[in-house]
């Protein structure tokens, strides 16, 4: 979804100064783990699994990697949460589209994941 935003936005906004930490994971790895867990449900009953990738990246670093991967050049700009939340307030009134962001998403992007 972040890469898709590069098709529409002249800049790529980051919230909370882009400092939030993420451990992105490859979707096929997550799917494989879920299949293994479900396949051995009795062995894993009641257990908690934290599924995450090996690298810890800041939100800003993650956006930089997406920009580099797509080959598009976009400035990455820190957006104050107050402005982001005001923008999201109005966007929540619109039909869902690729550019829609909610206040809950902004809150989540401001926390370590």
Biopython code that builds the backbone (N, CA, C, O; Angstrom):
import numpy as np
from Bio.PDB.StructureBuilder import StructureBuilder

atoms = [
    (1, "UNK", "N", (0.827, -1.192, 0.000)),
    (1, "UNK", "CA", (0.000, 0.000, 0.000)),
    (1, "UNK", "C", (0.870, 1.253, 0.000)),
    (1, "UNK", "O", (0.560, 2.224, -0.691)),
    (2, "UNK", "N", (1.962, 1.238, 0.775)),
    (2, "UNK", "CA", (2.837, 2.405, 0.806)),
    (2, "UNK", "C", (3.425, 2.664, -0.578)),
    (2, "UNK", "O", (3.512, 3.813, -1.010)),
    (3, "UNK", "N", (3.831, 1.601, -1.274)),
    (3, "UNK", "CA", (4.401, 1.760, -2.615)),
    (3, "UNK", "C", (3.370, 2.343, -3.571)),
    (3, "UNK", "O", (3.719, 3.136, -4.445)),
    (4, "UNK", "N", (2.104, 1.963, -3.418)),
    (4, "UNK", "CA", (1.045, 2.477, -4.272)),
    (4, "UNK", "C", (0.874, 3.986, -4.079)),
    (4, "UNK", "O", (0.532, 4.699, -5.022)),
    (5, "UNK", "N", (1.110, 4.469, -2.862)),
    (5, "UNK", "CA", (0.980, 5.904, -2.604)),
    (5, "UNK", "C", (1.940, 6.722, -3.461)),
    (5, "UNK", "O", (1.659, 7.874, -3.792)),
    (6, "UNK", "N", (3.069, 6.126, -3.818)),
    (6, "UNK", "CA", (4.047, 6.845, -4.636)),
    (6, "UNK", "C", (3.498, 7.208, -6.009)),
    (6, "UNK", "O", (4.003, 8.126, -6.655)),
    (7, "UNK", "N", (2.466, 6.495, -6.460)),
    (7, "UNK", "CA", (1.845, 6.808, -7.746)),
    (7, "UNK", "C", (0.966, 8.045, -7.671)),
    (7, "UNK", "O", (0.663, 8.656, -8.696)),
    (8, "UNK", "N", (0.552, 8.419, -6.462)),
    (8, "UNK", "CA", (-0.414, 9.500, -6.311)),
    (8, "UNK", "C", (0.131, 10.742, -5.614)),
    (8, "UNK", "O", (-0.327, 11.854, -5.874)),
    (9, "UNK", "N", (1.097, 10.556, -4.740)),
    (9, "UNK", "CA", (1.550, 11.662, -3.901)),
    (9, "UNK", "C", (2.890, 12.226, -4.371)),
    (9, "UNK", "O", (3.786, 11.469, -4.744)),
    (10, "UNK", "N", (3.027, 13.559, -4.353)),
    (10, "UNK", "CA", (4.314, 14.161, -4.722)),
    (10, "UNK", "C", (5.366, 14.023, -3.618)),
    (10, "UNK", "O", (6.565, 14.107, -3.884)),
    (11, "UNK", "N", (4.914, 13.813, -2.387)),
    (11, "UNK", "CA", (5.809, 13.577, -1.248)),
    (11, "UNK", "C", (5.262, 12.396, -0.464)),
    (11, "UNK", "O", (4.077, 12.078, -0.561)),
    (12, "UNK", "N", (6.114, 11.750, 0.305)),
    (12, "UNK", "CA", (5.689, 10.619, 1.124)),
    (12, "UNK", "C", (5.721, 11.061, 2.581)),
    (12, "UNK", "O", (6.800, 11.256, 3.141)),
    (13, "UNK", "N", (4.555, 11.223, 3.205)),
    (13, "UNK", "CA", (4.541, 11.691, 4.591)),
    (13, "UNK", "C", (4.862, 10.572, 5.576)),
    (13, "UNK", "O", (4.470, 9.421, 5.383)),
    (14, "UNK", "N", (5.583, 10.934, 6.635)),
    (14, "UNK", "CA", (5.794, 10.026, 7.760)),
    (14, "UNK", "C", (5.322, 10.741, 9.016)),
    (14, "UNK", "O", (5.415, 11.964, 9.122)),
    (15, "UNK", "N", (4.821, 9.976, 9.951)),
    (15, "UNK", "CA", (4.268, 10.529, 11.184)),
    (15, "UNK", "C", (5.199, 10.219, 12.343)),
    (15, "UNK", "O", (6.027, 9.312, 12.259)),
    (16, "UNK", "N", (5.063, 10.969, 13.416)),
    (16, "UNK", "CA", (5.886, 10.777, 14.613)),
    (16, "UNK", "C", (7.377, 10.891, 14.276)),
    (16, "UNK", "O", (8.211, 10.221, 14.885)),
    (17, "UNK", "N", (7.698, 11.734, 13.312)),
    (17, "UNK", "CA", (9.091, 11.910, 12.918)),
    (17, "UNK", "C", (9.689, 10.697, 12.232)),
    (17, "UNK", "O", (10.895, 10.661, 11.984)),
    (18, "UNK", "N", (8.868, 9.701, 11.920)),
    (18, "UNK", "CA", (9.365, 8.485, 11.279)),
    (18, "UNK", "C", (10.185, 7.608, 12.201)),
    (18, "UNK", "O", (10.955, 6.767, 11.737)),
    (19, "UNK", "N", (10.028, 7.796, 13.514)),
    (19, "UNK", "CA", (10.862, 7.090, 14.496)),
    (19, "UNK", "C", (10.297, 5.746, 14.946)),
    (19, "UNK", "O", (11.016, 4.945, 15.543)),
    (20, "UNK", "N", (9.033, 5.491, 14.671)),
    (20, "UNK", "CA", (8.416, 4.239, 15.119)),
    (20, "UNK", "C", (9.154, 3.050, 14.520)),
    (20, "UNK", "O", (9.640, 3.110, 13.391)),
    (21, "UNK", "N", (9.232, 1.976, 15.287)),
    (21, "UNK", "CA", (9.979, 0.788, 14.860)),
    (21, "UNK", "C", (9.048, -0.280, 14.287)),
    (21, "UNK", "O", (7.949, -0.507, 14.793)),
    (22, "UNK", "N", (9.507, -0.918, 13.234)),
    (22, "UNK", "CA", (8.761, -1.982, 12.572)),
    (22, "UNK", "C", (9.688, -3.164, 12.338)),
    (22, "UNK", "O", (10.903, -3.001, 12.229)),
    (23, "UNK", "N", (9.103, -4.356, 12.262)),
    (23, "UNK", "CA", (9.819, -5.563, 11.861)),
    (23, "UNK", "C", (9.034, -6.199, 10.726)),
    (23, "UNK", "O", (8.322, -7.182, 10.928)),
    (24, "UNK", "N", (9.170, -5.629, 9.522)),
    (24, "UNK", "CA", (8.377, -6.149, 8.408)),
    (24, "UNK", "C", (8.740, -7.597, 8.097)),
    (24, "UNK", "O", (9.895, -8.008, 8.205)),
    (25, "UNK", "N", (7.725, -8.352, 7.709)),
    (25, "UNK", "CA", (7.907, -9.772, 7.401)),
    (25, "UNK", "C", (7.347, -10.066, 6.012)),
    (25, "UNK", "O", (6.399, -9.425, 5.560)),
    (26, "UNK", "N", (7.939, -11.029, 5.361)),
    (26, "UNK", "CA", (7.489, -11.478, 4.049)),
    (26, "UNK", "C", (6.191, -12.263, 4.229)),
    (26, "UNK", "O", (6.123, -13.177, 5.050)),
    (27, "UNK", "N", (5.171, -11.908, 3.464)),
    (27, "UNK", "CA", (3.844, -12.494, 3.647)),
    (27, "UNK", "C", (3.859, -14.016, 3.483)),
    (27, "UNK", "O", (3.120, -14.706, 4.186)),
    (28, "UNK", "N", (4.671, -14.552, 2.585)),
    (28, "UNK", "CA", (4.728, -16.007, 2.413)),
    (28, "UNK", "C", (5.298, -16.695, 3.653)),
    (28, "UNK", "O", (4.887, -17.805, 3.991)),
    (29, "UNK", "N", (6.248, -16.037, 4.335)),
    (29, "UNK", "CA", (6.794, -16.598, 5.575)),
    (29, "UNK", "C", (5.725, -16.647, 6.663)),
    (29, "UNK", "O", (5.642, -17.616, 7.418)),
    (30, "UNK", "N", (4.914, -15.603, 6.740)),
    (30, "UNK", "CA", (3.830, -15.566, 7.732)),
    (30, "UNK", "C", (2.809, -16.657, 7.416)),
    (30, "UNK", "O", (2.364, -17.375, 8.312)),
    (31, "UNK", "N", (2.440, -16.778, 6.142)),
    (31, "UNK", "CA", (1.473, -17.807, 5.744)),
    (31, "UNK", "C", (1.998, -19.203, 6.063)),
    (31, "UNK", "O", (1.250, -20.051, 6.550)),
    (32, "UNK", "N", (3.272, -19.444, 5.792)),
    (32, "UNK", "CA", (3.872, -20.753, 6.085)),
    (32, "UNK", "C", (3.840, -21.043, 7.582)),
    (32, "UNK", "O", (3.548, -22.167, 7.989)),
    (33, "UNK", "N", (4.136, -20.044, 8.398)),
    (33, "UNK", "CA", (4.104, -20.229, 9.852)),
    (33, "UNK", "C", (2.692, -20.554, 10.324)),
    (33, "UNK", "O", (2.505, -21.423, 11.176)),
    (34, "UNK", "N", (1.711, -19.868, 9.782)),
    (34, "UNK", "CA", (0.315, -20.117, 10.182)),
    (34, "UNK", "C", (-0.098, -21.535, 9.808)),
    (34, "UNK", "O", (-0.752, -22.215, 10.599)),
    (35, "UNK", "N", (0.273, -21.986, 8.620)),
    (35, "UNK", "CA", (-0.058, -23.351, 8.189)),
    (35, "UNK", "C", (0.565, -24.369, 9.139)),
    (35, "UNK", "O", (-0.089, -25.340, 9.519)),
    (36, "UNK", "N", (1.823, -24.156, 9.526)),
    (36, "UNK", "CA", (2.490, -25.080, 10.449)),
    (36, "UNK", "C", (1.823, -25.077, 11.819)),
    (36, "UNK", "O", (1.666, -26.129, 12.438)),
    (37, "UNK", "N", (1.434, -23.909, 12.288)),
    (37, "UNK", "CA", (0.784, -23.808, 13.600)),
    (37, "UNK", "C", (-0.567, -24.507, 13.576)),
    (37, "UNK", "O", (-0.886, -25.286, 14.474)),
    (38, "UNK", "N", (-1.357, -24.230, 12.551)),
    (38, "UNK", "CA", (-2.684, -24.842, 12.446)),
    (38, "UNK", "C", (-2.560, -26.346, 12.232)),
    (38, "UNK", "O", (-3.381, -27.113, 12.734)),
    (39, "UNK", "N", (-1.547, -26.769, 11.495)),
    (39, "UNK", "CA", (-1.337, -28.193, 11.237)),
    (39, "UNK", "C", (-0.969, -28.980, 12.478)),
    (39, "UNK", "O", (-1.180, -30.192, 12.523)),
    (40, "UNK", "N", (-0.427, -28.322, 13.478)),
    (40, "UNK", "CA", (-0.071, -28.959, 14.748)),
    (40, "UNK", "C", (-0.790, -28.255, 15.894)),
    (40, "UNK", "O", (-0.176, -27.871, 16.890)),
    (41, "UNK", "N", (-2.090, -28.095, 15.734)),
    (41, "UNK", "CA", (-2.878, -27.323, 16.697)),
    (41, "UNK", "C", (-2.738, -27.847, 18.122)),
    (41, "UNK", "O", (-2.648, -27.053, 19.058)),
    (42, "UNK", "N", (-2.717, -29.157, 18.305)),
    (42, "UNK", "CA", (-2.611, -29.708, 19.664)),
    (42, "UNK", "C", (-1.289, -29.326, 20.322)),
    (42, "UNK", "O", (-1.247, -29.030, 21.516)),
    (43, "UNK", "N", (-0.224, -29.334, 19.548)),
    (43, "UNK", "CA", (1.098, -28.989, 20.077)),
    (43, "UNK", "C", (1.205, -27.501, 20.412)),
    (43, "UNK", "O", (1.931, -27.118, 21.330)),
    (44, "UNK", "N", (0.491, -26.676, 19.674)),
    (44, "UNK", "CA", (0.616, -25.224, 19.834)),
    (44, "UNK", "C", (-0.556, -24.594, 20.581)),
    (44, "UNK", "O", (-0.616, -23.371, 20.710)),
    (45, "UNK", "N", (-1.469, -25.393, 21.064)),
    (45, "UNK", "CA", (-2.651, -24.880, 21.755)),
    (45, "UNK", "C", (-2.256, -23.999, 22.942)),
    (45, "UNK", "O", (-1.475, -24.414, 23.798)),
    (46, "UNK", "N", (-2.793, -22.797, 22.983)),
    (46, "UNK", "CA", (-2.546, -21.889, 24.097)),
    (46, "UNK", "C", (-1.250, -21.108, 23.999)),
    (46, "UNK", "O", (-0.964, -20.285, 24.868)),
    (47, "UNK", "N", (-0.463, -21.344, 22.966)),
    (47, "UNK", "CA", (0.813, -20.635, 22.811)),
    (47, "UNK", "C", (0.602, -19.331, 22.040)),
    (47, "UNK", "O", (-0.331, -19.198, 21.248)),
    (48, "UNK", "N", (1.481, -18.394, 22.289)),
    (48, "UNK", "CA", (1.459, -17.112, 21.591)),
    (48, "UNK", "C", (2.689, -17.048, 20.699)),
    (48, "UNK", "O", (3.799, -17.358, 21.133)),
    (49, "UNK", "N", (2.489, -16.650, 19.466)),
    (49, "UNK", "CA", (3.581, -16.543, 18.508)),
    (49, "UNK", "C", (3.721, -15.092, 18.066)),
    (49, "UNK", "O", (2.735, -14.436, 17.730)),
    (50, "UNK", "N", (4.939, -14.606, 18.071)),
    (50, "UNK", "CA", (5.228, -13.280, 17.535)),
    (50, "UNK", "C", (5.892, -13.483, 16.187)),
    (50, "UNK", "O", (7.019, -13.971, 16.103)),
    (51, "UNK", "N", (5.193, -13.108, 15.146)),
    (51, "UNK", "CA", (5.700, -13.297, 13.789)),
    (51, "UNK", "C", (6.216, -11.962, 13.275)),
    (51, "UNK", "O", (5.453, -11.010, 13.111)),
    (52, "UNK", "N", (7.513, -11.902, 13.025)),
    (52, "UNK", "CA", (8.146, -10.666, 12.563)),
    (52, "UNK", "C", (9.370, -11.016, 11.736)),
    (52, "UNK", "O", (9.928, -12.107, 11.850)),
    (53, "UNK", "N", (9.769, -10.083, 10.916)),
    (53, "UNK", "CA", (10.969, -10.266, 10.114)),
    (53, "UNK", "C", (12.219, -10.070, 10.949)),
    (53, "UNK", "O", (12.131, -9.644, 12.101)),
    (54, "UNK", "N", (13.382, -10.373, 10.387)),
    (54, "UNK", "CA", (14.632, -10.300, 11.145)),
    (54, "UNK", "C", (15.155, -8.879, 11.354)),
    (54, "UNK", "O", (15.932, -8.639, 12.279)),
    (55, "UNK", "N", (14.742, -7.940, 10.510)),
    (55, "UNK", "CA", (15.285, -6.584, 10.581)),
    (55, "UNK", "C", (14.334, -5.633, 11.291)),
    (55, "UNK", "O", (13.121, -5.670, 11.080)),
    (56, "UNK", "N", (14.904, -4.782, 12.136)),
    (56, "UNK", "CA", (14.135, -3.724, 12.793)),
    (56, "UNK", "C", (14.443, -2.431, 12.050)),
    (56, "UNK", "O", (15.597, -2.016, 11.950)),
    (57, "UNK", "N", (13.394, -1.802, 11.531)),
    (57, "UNK", "CA", (13.540, -0.564, 10.769)),
    (57, "UNK", "C", (12.666, 0.522, 11.372)),
    (57, "UNK", "O", (11.599, 0.244, 11.919)),
    (58, "UNK", "N", (13.128, 1.767, 11.267)),
    (58, "UNK", "CA", (12.237, 2.867, 11.627)),
    (58, "UNK", "C", (11.240, 3.037, 10.483)),
    (58, "UNK", "O", (11.459, 2.566, 9.367)),
    (59, "UNK", "N", (10.163, 3.707, 10.783)),
    (59, "UNK", "CA", (9.145, 4.008, 9.774)),
    (59, "UNK", "C", (9.804, 4.740, 8.602)),
    (59, "UNK", "O", (9.526, 4.430, 7.443)),
    (60, "UNK", "N", (10.677, 5.709, 8.900)),
    (60, "UNK", "CA", (11.360, 6.467, 7.845)),
    (60, "UNK", "C", (12.250, 5.536, 7.008)),
    (60, "UNK", "O", (12.246, 5.628, 5.780)),
    (61, "UNK", "N", (13.009, 4.648, 7.650)),
    (61, "UNK", "CA", (13.864, 3.715, 6.911)),
    (61, "UNK", "C", (13.034, 2.804, 6.005)),
    (61, "UNK", "O", (13.434, 2.495, 4.882)),
    (62, "UNK", "N", (11.880, 2.383, 6.508)),
    (62, "UNK", "CA", (11.010, 1.525, 5.718)),
    (62, "UNK", "C", (10.524, 2.275, 4.472)),
    (62, "UNK", "O", (10.490, 1.708, 3.380)),
    (63, "UNK", "N", (10.150, 3.544, 4.636)),
    (63, "UNK", "CA", (9.714, 4.346, 3.497)),
    (63, "UNK", "C", (10.864, 4.565, 2.510)),
    (63, "UNK", "O", (10.656, 4.536, 1.297)),
    (64, "UNK", "N", (12.080, 4.785, 3.033)),
    (64, "UNK", "CA", (13.250, 4.950, 2.161)),
    (64, "UNK", "C", (13.489, 3.696, 1.330)),
    (64, "UNK", "O", (13.822, 3.792, 0.149)),
    (65, "UNK", "N", (13.323, 2.524, 1.931)),
    (65, "UNK", "CA", (13.501, 1.262, 1.198)),
    (65, "UNK", "C", (12.436, 1.107, 0.112)),
    (65, "UNK", "O", (12.730, 0.640, -0.989)),
    (66, "UNK", "N", (11.205, 1.497, 0.423)),
    (66, "UNK", "CA", (10.126, 1.400, -0.564)),
    (66, "UNK", "C", (10.400, 2.334, -1.733)),
    (66, "UNK", "O", (10.222, 1.950, -2.890)),
    (67, "UNK", "N", (10.831, 3.558, -1.441)),
    (67, "UNK", "CA", (11.162, 4.511, -2.500)),
    (67, "UNK", "C", (12.292, 3.948, -3.364)),
    (67, "UNK", "O", (12.212, 4.001, -4.591)),
    (68, "UNK", "N", (13.334, 3.415, -2.745)),
    (68, "UNK", "CA", (14.465, 2.853, -3.493)),
    (68, "UNK", "C", (14.028, 1.647, -4.324)),
    (68, "UNK", "O", (14.441, 1.510, -5.476)),
    (69, "UNK", "N", (13.201, 0.778, -3.757)),
    (69, "UNK", "CA", (12.755, -0.430, -4.447)),
    (69, "UNK", "C", (11.939, -0.095, -5.692)),
    (69, "UNK", "O", (12.097, -0.729, -6.735)),
    (70, "UNK", "N", (11.067, 0.905, -5.576)),
    (70, "UNK", "CA", (10.208, 1.260, -6.707)),
    (70, "UNK", "C", (10.946, 2.074, -7.758)),
    (70, "UNK", "O", (10.490, 2.183, -8.896)),
    (71, "UNK", "N", (12.091, 2.648, -7.379)),
    (71, "UNK", "CA", (12.842, 3.470, -8.315)),
    (71, "UNK", "C", (12.256, 4.853, -8.511)),
    (71, "UNK", "O", (12.711, 5.605, -9.373)),
    (72, "UNK", "N", (11.259, 5.193, -7.725)),
    (72, "UNK", "CA", (10.641, 6.520, -7.828)),
    (72, "UNK", "C", (11.339, 7.463, -6.862)),
    (72, "UNK", "O", (11.819, 7.044, -5.809)),
    (73, "UNK", "N", (11.391, 8.702, -7.217)),
    (73, "UNK", "CA", (12.007, 9.679, -6.324)),
    (73, "UNK", "C", (10.912, 10.546, -5.724)),
    (73, "UNK", "O", (10.206, 11.265, -6.430)),
    (74, "UNK", "N", (10.791, 10.464, -4.433)),
    (74, "UNK", "CA", (9.837, 11.285, -3.692)),
    (74, "UNK", "C", (10.506, 11.727, -2.404)),
    (74, "UNK", "O", (11.141, 10.920, -1.726)),
    (75, "UNK", "N", (10.370, 12.998, -2.059)),
    (75, "UNK", "CA", (10.879, 13.410, -0.748)),
    (75, "UNK", "C", (10.035, 12.779, 0.358)),
    (75, "UNK", "O", (8.818, 12.647, 0.231)),
    (76, "UNK", "N", (10.697, 12.399, 1.428)),
    (76, "UNK", "CA", (10.004, 11.868, 2.604)),
    (76, "UNK", "C", (9.926, 13.008, 3.606)),
    (76, "UNK", "O", (10.948, 13.538, 4.042)),
    (77, "UNK", "N", (8.700, 13.380, 3.967)),
    (77, "UNK", "CA", (8.467, 14.573, 4.775)),
    (77, "UNK", "C", (7.783, 14.195, 6.080)),
    (77, "UNK", "O", (6.784, 13.476, 6.085)),
    (78, "UNK", "N", (8.332, 14.688, 7.186)),
    (78, "UNK", "CA", (7.672, 14.488, 8.481)),
    (78, "UNK", "C", (6.442, 15.378, 8.549)),
    (78, "UNK", "O", (6.521, 16.586, 8.329)),
    (79, "UNK", "N", (5.307, 14.768, 8.856)),
    (79, "UNK", "CA", (4.064, 15.513, 8.989)),
    (79, "UNK", "C", (3.680, 15.523, 10.463)),
    (79, "UNK", "O", (3.552, 14.461, 11.073)),
    (80, "UNK", "N", (3.494, 16.703, 11.041)),
    (80, "UNK", "CA", (3.070, 16.753, 12.446)),
    (80, "UNK", "C", (1.760, 15.989, 12.638)),
    (80, "UNK", "O", (0.871, 16.038, 11.788)),
    (81, "UNK", "N", (1.653, 15.293, 13.752)),
    (81, "UNK", "CA", (0.449, 14.497, 14.017)),
    (81, "UNK", "C", (-0.812, 15.346, 14.027)),
    (81, "UNK", "O", (-1.875, 14.872, 13.628)),
    (82, "UNK", "N", (-0.714, 16.593, 14.476)),
    (82, "UNK", "CA", (-1.904, 17.448, 14.515)),
    (82, "UNK", "C", (-2.445, 17.677, 13.104)),
    (82, "UNK", "O", (-3.655, 17.619, 12.888)),
    (83, "UNK", "N", (-1.567, 17.934, 12.152)),
    (83, "UNK", "CA", (-2.002, 18.138, 10.766)),
    (83, "UNK", "C", (-2.480, 16.820, 10.166)),
    (83, "UNK", "O", (-3.489, 16.790, 9.462)),
    (84, "UNK", "N", (-1.767, 15.737, 10.437)),
    (84, "UNK", "CA", (-2.154, 14.426, 9.910)),
    (84, "UNK", "C", (-3.533, 14.019, 10.421)),
    (84, "UNK", "O", (-4.352, 13.503, 9.660)),
    (85, "UNK", "N", (-3.790, 14.249, 11.696)),
    (85, "UNK", "CA", (-5.093, 13.888, 12.262)),
    (85, "UNK", "C", (-6.211, 14.749, 11.695)),
    (85, "UNK", "O", (-7.319, 14.258, 11.481)),
    (86, "UNK", "N", (-5.940, 16.021, 11.450)),
    (86, "UNK", "CA", (-6.944, 16.893, 10.841)),
    (86, "UNK", "C", (-7.252, 16.420, 9.421)),
    (86, "UNK", "O", (-8.414, 16.343, 9.020)),
    (87, "UNK", "N", (-6.211, 16.109, 8.676)),
    (87, "UNK", "CA", (-6.395, 15.595, 7.322)),
    (87, "UNK", "C", (-7.182, 14.283, 7.357)),
    (87, "UNK", "O", (-8.106, 14.091, 6.566)),
    (88, "UNK", "N", (-6.823, 13.388, 8.264)),
    (88, "UNK", "CA", (-7.504, 12.092, 8.365)),
    (88, "UNK", "C", (-8.964, 12.262, 8.748)),
    (88, "UNK", "O", (-9.823, 11.521, 8.271)),
    (89, "UNK", "N", (-9.252, 13.235, 9.608)),
    (89, "UNK", "CA", (-10.637, 13.494, 10.014)),
    (89, "UNK", "C", (-11.503, 13.721, 8.777)),
    (89, "UNK", "O", (-12.588, 13.153, 8.659)),
    (90, "UNK", "N", (-11.020, 14.548, 7.865)),
    (90, "UNK", "CA", (-11.794, 14.832, 6.658)),
    (90, "UNK", "C", (-11.763, 13.662, 5.679)),
    (90, "UNK", "O", (-12.754, 13.409, 4.994)),
    (91, "UNK", "N", (-10.656, 12.954, 5.603)),
    (91, "UNK", "CA", (-10.570, 11.807, 4.695)),
    (91, "UNK", "C", (-11.494, 10.675, 5.121)),
    (91, "UNK", "O", (-11.969, 9.909, 4.284)),
    (92, "UNK", "N", (-11.750, 10.568, 6.431)),
    (92, "UNK", "CA", (-12.640, 9.516, 6.928)),
    (92, "UNK", "C", (-14.064, 9.704, 6.422)),
    (92, "UNK", "O", (-14.855, 8.761, 6.439)),
    (93, "UNK", "N", (-14.397, 10.904, 5.974)),
    (93, "UNK", "CA", (-15.742, 11.179, 5.462)),
    (93, "UNK", "C", (-15.886, 10.769, 3.996)),
    (93, "UNK", "O", (-16.999, 10.704, 3.473)),
    (94, "UNK", "N", (-14.765, 10.493, 3.338)),
    (94, "UNK", "CA", (-14.779, 10.122, 1.922)),
    (94, "UNK", "C", (-14.892, 8.609, 1.768)),
    (94, "UNK", "O", (-14.601, 7.861, 2.701)),
    (95, "UNK", "N", (-15.316, 8.161, 0.583)),
    (95, "UNK", "CA", (-15.292, 6.714, 0.342)),
    (95, "UNK", "C", (-13.848, 6.216, 0.430)),
    (95, "UNK", "O", (-12.907, 6.963, 0.163)),
    (96, "UNK", "N", (-13.689, 4.975, 0.799)),
    (96, "UNK", "CA", (-12.346, 4.397, 0.933)),
    (96, "UNK", "C", (-11.677, 4.366, -0.443)),
    (96, "UNK", "O", (-12.267, 3.926, -1.429)),
    (97, "UNK", "N", (-10.441, 4.842, -0.481)),
    (97, "UNK", "CA", (-9.639, 4.794, -1.697)),
    (97, "UNK", "C", (-8.177, 4.643, -1.284)),
    (97, "UNK", "O", (-7.878, 4.695, -0.091)),
    (98, "UNK", "N", (-7.264, 4.460, -2.225)),
    (98, "UNK", "CA", (-5.860, 4.215, -1.846)),
    (98, "UNK", "C", (-5.226, 5.330, -1.026)),
    (98, "UNK", "O", (-4.248, 5.088, -0.319)),
    (99, "UNK", "N", (-5.756, 6.538, -1.104)),
    (99, "UNK", "CA", (-5.168, 7.661, -0.378)),
    (99, "UNK", "C", (-5.785, 7.872, 0.995)),
    (99, "UNK", "O", (-5.300, 8.697, 1.770)),
    (100, "UNK", "N", (-6.842, 7.143, 1.304)),
    (100, "UNK", "CA", (-7.519, 7.322, 2.585)),
    (100, "UNK", "C", (-6.646, 6.830, 3.728)),
    (100, "UNK", "O", (-6.088, 5.733, 3.678)),
    (101, "UNK", "N", (-6.541, 7.649, 4.745)),
    (101, "UNK", "CA", (-5.871, 7.242, 5.981)),
    (101, "UNK", "C", (-6.761, 7.688, 7.131)),
    (101, "UNK", "O", (-7.370, 8.757, 7.081)),
    (102, "UNK", "N", (-6.830, 6.870, 8.156)),
    (102, "UNK", "CA", (-7.684, 7.188, 9.296)),
    (102, "UNK", "C", (-6.843, 7.655, 10.474)),
    (102, "UNK", "O", (-5.626, 7.470, 10.507)),
    (103, "UNK", "N", (-7.517, 8.262, 11.433)),
    (103, "UNK", "CA", (-6.817, 8.690, 12.645)),
    (103, "UNK", "C", (-6.258, 7.483, 13.391)),
    (103, "UNK", "O", (-5.190, 7.575, 13.996)),
    (104, "UNK", "N", (-6.960, 6.362, 13.357)),
    (104, "UNK", "CA", (-6.448, 5.145, 14.005)),
    (104, "UNK", "C", (-5.168, 4.657, 13.332)),
    (104, "UNK", "O", (-4.246, 4.199, 14.008)),
    (105, "UNK", "N", (-5.108, 4.753, 12.011)),
    (105, "UNK", "CA", (-3.896, 4.340, 11.302)),
    (105, "UNK", "C", (-2.725, 5.257, 11.646)),
    (105, "UNK", "O", (-1.596, 4.792, 11.804)),
    (106, "UNK", "N", (-2.988, 6.546, 11.761)),
    (106, "UNK", "CA", (-1.933, 7.488, 12.141)),
    (106, "UNK", "C", (-1.432, 7.167, 13.544)),
    (106, "UNK", "O", (-0.229, 7.186, 13.806)),
    (107, "UNK", "N", (-2.364, 6.872, 14.437)),
    (107, "UNK", "CA", (-1.981, 6.503, 15.808)),
    (107, "UNK", "C", (-1.112, 5.245, 15.789)),
    (107, "UNK", "O", (-0.094, 5.178, 16.479)),
    (108, "UNK", "N", (-1.518, 4.248, 14.997)),
    (108, "UNK", "CA", (-0.771, 2.996, 14.920)),
    (108, "UNK", "C", (0.616, 3.210, 14.304)),
    (108, "UNK", "O", (1.591, 2.609, 14.757)),
    (109, "UNK", "N", (0.711, 4.055, 13.282)),
    (109, "UNK", "CA", (2.002, 4.317, 12.644)),
    (109, "UNK", "C", (2.936, 5.105, 13.557)),
    (109, "UNK", "O", (4.140, 5.170, 13.309)),
    (110, "UNK", "N", (2.389, 5.698, 14.603)),
    (110, "UNK", "CA", (3.200, 6.429, 15.574)),
    (110, "UNK", "C", (3.724, 5.555, 16.702)),
    (110, "UNK", "O", (4.473, 6.025, 17.558)),
    (111, "UNK", "N", (3.330, 4.272, 16.709)),
    (111, "UNK", "CA", (3.761, 3.354, 17.772)),
    (111, "UNK", "C", (4.682, 2.287, 17.188)),
    (111, "UNK", "O", (4.625, 1.972, 15.999)),
    (112, "UNK", "N", (5.527, 1.741, 18.052)),
    (112, "UNK", "CA", (6.350, 0.612, 17.626)),
    (112, "UNK", "C", (5.449, -0.579, 17.358)),
    (112, "UNK", "O", (4.500, -0.830, 18.100)),
    (113, "UNK", "N", (5.749, -1.304, 16.306)),
    (113, "UNK", "CA", (4.924, -2.455, 15.915)),
    (113, "UNK", "C", (5.688, -3.741, 16.108)),
    (113, "UNK", "O", (5.162, -4.819, 15.834)),
]
sb = StructureBuilder()
sb.init_structure("model")
sb.init_model(0)
sb.init_chain("A")
sb.init_seg("    ")
for serial, (resi, resn, name, xyz) in enumerate(atoms, 1):
    if name == "N":
        sb.init_residue(resn, " ", resi, " ")
    sb.init_atom(name, np.array(xyz, "f"), 0.0, 1.0, " ", f" {name:<3s}", serial, name[0])
structure = sb.get_structure()
